[in-house]
Amino acid sequence: MTTINLQLTPLISLIAGILILFIPRLLNIIVAIYLIVIGLIGIFGISRINF
């Protein structure tokens, strides 16, 4: 059995960067979502989120 360990942050960053190149207006939405997610993780802690 092969286990693939994939970090989501670089993948999400790559996709967001490509989308921003084609749709610059999307930058505002992506930054807002990023800040909300980071804020929620900071308040509630990452240890409480189970994937």
C-alpha positions in Angstrom: 0.0 0.0 0.0 1.4 3.4 -1.0 0.5 6.5 1.1 0.6 9.8 -0.6 1.1 12.7 1.8 -0.2 15.9 0.0 0.0 19.3 1.7 -3.1 21.3 0.7 -1.5 24.8 1.2 0.8 24.7 -1.8 -1.8 23.2 -4.1 -4.4 25.8 -3.0 -1.9 28.6 -3.5 -1.0 27.4 -7.0 -4.6 27.2 -8.0 -5.4 30.6 -6.5 -2.4 32.2 -8.3 -3.4 30.8 -11.7 -7.0 32.0 -11.2 -5.8 35.5 -10.2 -3.8 35.7 -13.4 -6.9 35.2 -15.5 -9.5 36.9 -13.2 -7.7 39.7 -11.2 -11.0 40.7 -9.5 -10.9 37.3 -7.9 -8.0 38.5 -5.7 -10.3 40.3 -3.3 -12.4 37.2 -2.8 -9.4 34.9 -2.3 -7.7 37.2 0.2 -11.0 37.6 2.2 -11.5 33.9 2.3 -7.9 33.3 3.4 -8.1 35.9 6.1 -11.4 34.4 7.4 -10.0 30.9 7.5 -6.7 31.9 9.2 -8.7 33.9 11.7 -11.0 31.0 12.5 -8.1 28.6 12.8 -6.4 31.1 15.2 -9.5 31.4 17.3 -10.6 27.8 17.5 -7.3 26.1 17.0 -6.3 23.6 14.3 -6.3 20.7 16.8 -10.2 20.8 16.9 -10.5 20.3 13.2 -10.5 16.6 12.3 -10.1 15.6 8.7 
